[in-house]
Amino acid sequence: MNIVLRPARERGHADHGWLTSAHSFSFADYYDPTHMGFRALRVINEDFVRPGQGFGTHGHRDMEIISYIVRGSLAHEDTTGGKGVLRPGDVQYMSAGTGIRHSEFNASSSEDVHFLQIWILPPAQGLQPSYQQATISDADKLNTLKLIAAPDASSGALVSHRDIRVLAGLLDPGATLSHTLGLGRGAWVQLIRGSVDIMGIKMNPGDGAAIEDIERITITALSKSELLLFDLD
């Protein structure tokens, strides 16, 4: 059994005034050669953007980018035609492929927007750019692990080019969930809020955990909790 905790307090941090961000892995001016990602998972940034502020139009390529909204509202626009305001429970999946330009702004004039920005390495370069969006209600993920992204379109989840599965859970105190990993696969758990126990290891808000060499992962909520689980090739 191999579980390695990435405590929230040890993440990289940036404060740009309009944006505060915590980096689970090396990103921008934060560089740590021991934390460059985990398997195909390259970036997990926990971002807080001030009212009316945001990321102006900029480009990406050859990266799969997920945004998961925790609190507030985020206005998105990109060169594939994707446009709209995302709110808690909304998830966007953007494949940058050969090149995409987009902007993200806090749609509120009074409240911060809190969201997770996640980058996943694509299986190949030069893919066709695309944009997808879905709403996952609290009821959909209550005391279960709700599949929100997967390579199989028939699953009803957002479609990933990579052989990954992204699951979201909202747990009541005392609820226990389990997830089975396939042979040779690994998982990353990112705790958004609350506290959980994973196989005897306690996690607090902002903590991450890299998990390998375990067939069945068991998660017990110690308080009302929200998390993401990445099942990775």
JOKA-V349074 format. One line per field, one symbol per residue. phi: phi as a letter, one per 20 degrees, with the letter a starting at -180 (. if undefined). psi: psi as a letter, one per 40 degrees, with the letter a starting at -180 (. if undefined). Layout:
phi: ???
psi: ???
This chain:
phi: .ccdedfgfeffcccdnfcdbddfcgalfecbfecdpbleedbcdedcdfgmdrefgbdcblbecddcedbnbcedbbfeofbrdecgnecdcdeflfqbdbcccfedeccfddbddcdcfffbemfffbbcbbddfgffdflbdefdbafefffnefedfefccdcdccdfgnfcccbeefgnecccddeebnbcddlndeddgnfcbecblcfcedcdfebgccbdcdedf
psi: hhhhhgideeiiihhecehiihhdihhbehhheegeahbehdhhhhihhiheiahihiiiifihhhhhhdiahhhihieeehhihiiheihihhhdbehihiihiheieehihhihhhhhhieiifihiihiiihhidddehfihhhehiehdeeeiihidigihhiiihhiheihiihhhiheiiihhhhdiahihhfehhhiheiihhhifhdhhhhhheihihihhhhi.
